[in-house]
Amino acid sequence: VVMAFVKGAASDLGPMLATLDPAAILPVDRLRAEIEKLMTTKLQELTPERVRALLEEVIRVHLGWLVVWGNVFGALIGLVSTALGYP
């Protein structure tokens, strides 16, 4: 039942979508202006405390992985150097 509906809708909507011009619905200049306005508003909402919290959140995640991989590679280098006879 659902497949019949989807097939019927596709055959009706297909030709309409083929002739659709997205630029005619929403002009690019207007869209860019809206995005710029939104970005300006969002940037004005950022306080130093909020920026600090965002940075700490991102750094904490990435710094944790940096420490893990640093330990892994340090251990590998230590094992290889010990195996080769370096002190």
BALOKE-657789 format. One record per residue: x, y, z of N, C-alpha, C in turn. Coordinates in steps of 0.1 Angstrom, whole numbers, plus 5000, padded with zeros to 4 digits. Each point is the difference from the previous one (the first is absolute). Layout:
BALOKE-657789
XYZXYZXYZ ...
END
This chain:
BALOKE-657789
500849885000499250125000500950135000 501049995009500950125001500850024987 500549884994500850014988499250054989 498749974999499250054989499850155001 499850055013499950145002501350074996 501149955004501350064997500250014985 499849894993500149994986499150104993 498850015005499050104994500550145002 500450035013500550135003501250044992 500949904998501250034993499750034985 499149934994499750034986499350134999 499350055010499350135000501050115003 500949985010500950115004501250014992 500449894993501350004992500050114990 499050014991500150114990500050145007 499350015011499950145007501450035005 500749915006501350025006501050024989 499949944989500950024989500150144995 498850075001500050144995500150105011 500349965012500150095011501350075000 500050135002501250085001500150065014 500949945008500250045014500350155001 500850064991500450145000498750094999 499049954993498850084999499250015013 500149895007499350005013500650085011 501449995001500750075010501350064993 500050134997501150064993501349985009 501149984993501349985007500450125008 499850124995500450125007499250015013 498749975000499250005012500549905010 500349884995500549895008501350045007 500950064993501350045005499750115011 499150094997499750115010499549945013 499149904999499449935011501149935008 500949934993501149935007500950105007 500350114994500950105006499350065012 498750024999499350065012500049905011 499849874997500049905011501349985006 501150014992501349985005500450125009 499650124996500250125008499349995014 498849965000499249985012500749895009 500449894994500649905008501350045006 500850074992501350055005499850105012 499050084999499750105010499649935013 499449894999499649925012501149945007 501249984994501149935006500650105010 500149955012500750075011501349945002 501050075006501349945003499949865007 499050005010499849875007499649894991 499150034991499449904991501149954991 500850094995501149964991501049915007 500350045013500949925008499549865002 498749995003499449875002500049914987 499750074989500149924987501449954997 501050095002501349964997500549895010 499750015013500449905009499449864997 498750014995499449874997500749934988 500350084990500749944988501449965004 500750085007501449975003500149885009 499149995009500049895010499949864992 499150004991499849874992501349974992 500550104992501149984992501349985008 500250075011501249995008500049865006 498949955004500049865005500549904990 499650014987500549914990501550034997 500450125001501450044997500949935011 499550005012500849945011500049854998 498949944996500049854998500949964989 499950074988500949964989501550045003 500250115007501450035004500649895008 499249945009500549895009500249874991 499149984991500249884991501350014992 500150114993501250024992501350015008 499950065011501250015009500449865005 499149925003500349865004500649924989 499450024988500649934988501450044997 500250135001501450054997501049955011 499550005012500849945011500349864998 499149924997500249854997501049984989 499850074989500849994988501550045004 500150115006501450055004500649905010 499349945009500649915009500349874993 499249964990500349884993501350024991 500250124996501250034991501250035009 499950005013501150015009500350145004 499150094998500250145004499650015015 500850085008499650015014498750065003 
END
